[in-house]
Amino acid sequence: MVSFKIHRLKDQASAQFRWAPHTSGPATVKQKDYELIGEVEALSAYVLFNQLRGTPNQLRVGDLLELPDASLRIFKFIGLEEATWFLTQARIETSDAALSGMDGEATPVNAGA
């Protein structure tokens, strides 16, 4: 059996997700839009879906299943599809020393040399 973590799509993001057009390929989701509601064991993601159907914890459109290898599956109207967490790019900090040689004006390049 495989252990799945269930991430519930928060209510404020749910309406936006439901009305968004279907896209192909892996979905990119933001962690701030989800809350972990539990962990359940099942033979597969679809078996888990059927086990939870009709219970208070049933999967809703937009909910995520996280597998032990940290891969994600998002529940859409058409079934379960691959998903990934949205990762922000780290800001590159420049030191004052690197900026000290720059005066803010471009230096013309001598093309005839």
Secondary structure, DSSP 8 states (H G I E B T S, - for coil): -EEEEEEEE-HHHHHHHHHS---SS-EEE-GGGEEEEEEEEESSHHHHHHHHTTSTT---TT-EEE-TTS-EEEEETTEEEEEEE----------HHHHHT--SS-----TT-
